[in-house]
Amino acid sequence: MPSDINELLSQKTWAVIGVSNNTDKYGYKVYKQLRKAGYSVFPINPELQSIDGDPCYPSLAALPKKPDAVSIVVPPKITEQVVNECNDLGITRVWMQPGSESKNAIQDGEEHGITVVHNQCVLIHTRSSAK
């Protein structure tokens, strides 16, 4: 497994951008899988107040503490904004779910010293550690 993936998976606190309360959507699946695997996870979606009884936050800046890693499950144009927000907040680890990445987002992240994982699904890599 590439070292960038191991680095992200070793982090304890995650934020999931693009959480959904629709159980068929990947935003929901990623959130639930990370929690099941034992991570502390902040759900982020400006249109939701809560998900499964947990408070949902409108943005990374609104979180009560800075996450160690961010999983992105949104369209590429929004991913580009999220990478800029991560840079502004000093968040240095980003996992772009398949379909959320763009060349600009990857390049911007790497240019700002952010460890970027892309073309990999966090669901696959956390399945074995799910409790």
Buried (B, 14 or more C-beta within 10 A) or exposed (E): EEEBBEBBBEBEBBBBBBBBBEEEBBBBBBBBBBBBBEBBBBBBBEEBEEBEEEEBBEBBEEBEEBBBBBBBBBEBEBBBEBBBBBBEBEBBBBBBBEEBBBEEBBEBBEEBEBBBBBEBBBBEBBEEEEE
